[in-house]
């Protein structure tokens, strides 16, 4: 079994990246990366399932020891992707999916250049607005803010390896699966070592 791939998926709120990830996780060889956080567990949450819950001291120690692929502070709490847990899953041959924002994706690429970055786009701004307003929980001013944030995020799609337009869910999921399959055939150190063995066995 070959080494798994680290797949980063980003996109503006309403683009549907979360739904795409849910479909990908139906494959037993594709796993979700459990984040670490300093916030308190909510009712029903289990340590190691939703998050790894730690103290702020423990989190900062992890930062200082280079233990994260990416991390950020949001609303007074720290959140991060533990590097060791991700690499362990990849060594077992599983593909690891990170559903994170553009800032986190940039950190991951710097720390793990072999990561595959995929950006999910809505078919149009009109459709994106329809999806956001369809939730029924957003005020008009909040919608304008979200759309402005979406435009900024989409301008950063140029830094990604692939862009997927999520107009049809099945097609979008199929496209991501094709990308992951293709990445498993990319020439890398593992492939180079195999060819070297072939030469030695000649």
VENSULFEN-V797952 format. One record per residue. N is the residue number from 0. RES is the residue in three letters. SS is DSSP state (H for helix, E for strand, C for the rest). OMEGA is omega as a letter, one per 40 degrees, with the letter a starting at -180 (NA if undefined). BURIAL is + if it has 16 or more other C-alpha atoms within 10 Angstrom, else -. Layout:
N;RES;SS;OMEGA;BURIAL + N;RES;SS;OMEGA;BURIAL
This chain:
0;UNK;C;a;- + 1;UNK;C;a;- + 2;UNK;C;i;+ + 3;UNK;C;a;+ + 4;UNK;C;i;+ + 5;UNK;E;a;+ + 6;UNK;E;i;+ + 7;UNK;E;i;+ + 8;UNK;E;i;+ + 9;UNK;E;i;+ + 10;UNK;E;a;+ + 11;UNK;C;i;+ + 12;UNK;C;a;+ + 13;UNK;C;i;+ + 14;UNK;C;i;+ + 15;UNK;C;a;+ + 16;UNK;H;i;+ + 17;UNK;H;i;+ + 18;UNK;H;i;- + 19;UNK;H;a;+ + 20;UNK;H;i;+ + 21;UNK;H;i;- + 22;UNK;H;a;- + 23;UNK;H;a;+ + 24;UNK;C;i;- + 25;UNK;C;i;- + 26;UNK;C;a;- + 27;UNK;C;i;- + 28;UNK;C;i;- + 29;UNK;E;a;+ + 30;UNK;E;i;+ + 31;UNK;E;i;+ + 32;UNK;C;i;+ + 33;UNK;C;a;+ + 34;UNK;E;i;+ + 35;UNK;E;a;+ + 36;UNK;E;i;+ + 37;UNK;C;i;+ + 38;UNK;C;a;+ + 39;UNK;C;i;- + 40;UNK;C;i;- + 41;UNK;C;a;- + 42;UNK;C;i;- + 43;UNK;C;a;- + 44;UNK;C;a;- + 45;UNK;C;i;- + 46;UNK;E;a;- + 47;UNK;C;i;- + 48;UNK;C;i;- + 49;UNK;C;i;+ + 50;UNK;E;i;+ + 51;UNK;E;a;+ + 52;UNK;E;a;+ + 53;UNK;C;i;+ + 54;UNK;C;i;- + 55;UNK;H;i;- + 56;UNK;H;i;- + 57;UNK;H;a;- + 58;UNK;H;a;+ + 59;UNK;H;i;- + 60;UNK;H;i;- + 61;UNK;H;i;- + 62;UNK;H;a;+ + 63;UNK;H;a;- + 64;UNK;C;i;- + 65;UNK;C;a;- + 66;UNK;C;a;+ + 67;UNK;E;i;+ + 68;UNK;E;i;+ + 69;UNK;E;i;+ + 70;UNK;E;i;+ + 71;UNK;E;i;- + 72;UNK;E;a;- + 73;UNK;E;i;- + 74;UNK;C;i;- + 75;UNK;C;i;- + 76;UNK;E;i;- + 77;UNK;E;i;+ + 78;UNK;E;i;+ + 79;UNK;E;i;+ + 80;UNK;E;a;+ + 81;UNK;E;a;+ + 82;UNK;H;a;+ + 83;UNK;H;a;- + 84;UNK;H;i;- + 85;UNK;H;a;+ + 86;UNK;H;i;+ + 87;UNK;H;i;- + 88;UNK;H;i;+ + 89;UNK;H;i;+ + 90;UNK;H;i;- + 91;UNK;C;i;- + 92;UNK;C;a;+ + 93;UNK;C;i;+ + 94;UNK;E;a;+ + 95;UNK;E;a;+ + 96;UNK;E;i;+ + 97;UNK;E;i;+ + 98;UNK;E;a;+ + 99;UNK;C;a;+ + 100;UNK;C;a;+ + 101;UNK;H;i;+ + 102;UNK;H;i;- + 103;UNK;H;i;+ + 104;UNK;H;i;+ + 105;UNK;H;i;+ + 106;UNK;H;a;- + 107;UNK;H;a;+ + 108;UNK;H;i;+ + 109;UNK;H;a;- + 110;UNK;H;a;- + 111;UNK;C;a;- + 112;UNK;C;a;- + 113;UNK;C;a;- + 114;UNK;C;a;+ + 115;UNK;E;a;+ + 116;UNK;E;a;+ + 117;UNK;E;i;+ + 118;UNK;E;a;+ + 119;UNK;E;a;+ + 120;UNK;E;i;+ + 121;UNK;E;i;+ + 122;UNK;C;i;- + 123;UNK;C;i;- + 124;UNK;H;i;- + 125;UNK;H;i;- + 126;UNK;H;i;- + 127;UNK;H;i;+ + 128;UNK;H;i;+ + 129;UNK;H;a;- + 130;UNK;H;a;+ + 131;UNK;H;a;+ + 132;UNK;H;a;+ + 133;UNK;C;i;- + 134;UNK;C;i;- + 135;UNK;C;a;- + 136;UNK;C;a;- + 137;UNK;C;i;- + 138;UNK;C;a;- + 139;UNK;H;a;- + 140;UNK;H;i;- + 141;UNK;H;i;- + 142;UNK;H;i;- + 143;UNK;H;i;- + 144;UNK;H;a;- + 145;UNK;H;i;+ + 146;UNK;H;i;+ + 147;UNK;H;i;- + 148;UNK;H;a;- + 149;UNK;H;i;+ + 150;UNK;H;i;- + 151;UNK;H;a;- + 152;UNK;H;a;+ + 153;UNK;H;i;+ + 154;UNK;H;a;- + 155;UNK;C;i;- + 156;UNK;H;i;+ + 157;UNK;H;a;- + 158;UNK;H;a;- + 159;UNK;C;i;+ + 160;UNK;C;a;- + 161;UNK;E;i;+ + 162;UNK;E;i;+ + 163;UNK;E;i;+ + 164;UNK;E;a;+ + 165;UNK;E;i;+ + 166;UNK;C;i;- + 167;UNK;C;a;- + 168;UNK;H;a;- + 169;UNK;H;i;- + 170;UNK;H;a;- + 171;UNK;H;i;+ + 172;UNK;H;i;+ + 173;UNK;H;i;- + 174;UNK;H;i;+ + 175;UNK;H;i;+ + 176;UNK;H;i;- + 177;UNK;H;i;- + 178;UNK;H;a;+ + 179;UNK;H;i;+ + 180;UNK;H;a;- + 181;UNK;H;a;- + 182;UNK;H;i;+ + 183;UNK;C;i;- + 184;UNK;C;i;- + 185;UNK;C;i;- + 186;UNK;C;a;- + 187;UNK;C;a;- + 188;UNK;H;i;- + 189;UNK;H;i;- + 190;UNK;H;i;- + 191;UNK;H;i;- + 192;UNK;H;i;- + 193;UNK;H;i;- + 194;UNK;H;i;- + 195;UNK;H;i;- + 196;UNK;H;i;- + 197;UNK;H;a;- + 198;UNK;H;a;- + 199;UNK;H;a;- + 200;UNK;H;a;- + 201;UNK;C;NA;-
